Amino acid sequence: MGYCVKCRDKRPMKGATEVSMPGKGGERRAMKGNCEKCGTGMYRILGKK
């Protein structure tokens, strides 16, 4: 599940994969996928390892 900015609602992600994003305090984990309804790219930031 992630928040779609275009639909303005929480929706399931299609093709979700875990990625790491660089940042000040080290790398952060995130899920990257697409909205099932409109196909817009979505991210959901996960907790630190």
Residue pairs with C-beta under 8 A, 6 or more apart in sequence:
1 10
1 11
1 12
1 13
1 44
2 10
2 11
2 12
2 13
2 16
2 31
2 33
2 35
2 42
2 43
2 44
3 9
3 10
3 11
3 42
3 44
4 10
4 11
4 35
4 37
4 38
4 40
4 42
5 40
6 35
6 38
6 40
7 35
7 37
7 38
7 40
11 35
11 36
11 37
11 42
12 36
13 31
13 33
13 34
13 35
13 36
13 42
13 44
14 33
14 34
14 35
14 36
15 33
15 34
16 31
16 32
16 33
17 31
17 32
17 33
18 29
18 30
18 31
18 32
18 46
19 29
19 30
19 31
19 32
20 27
20 28
20 29
20 30
21 27
21 28
21 29
21 30
21 45
26 48
28 45
28 46
28 48
29 45
29 46
29 47
29 48
29 49
30 43
30 44
30 45
30 46
31 43
31 44
31 46
32 41
32 42
32 43
33 41
33 42
34 40
34 41
34 42
35 42
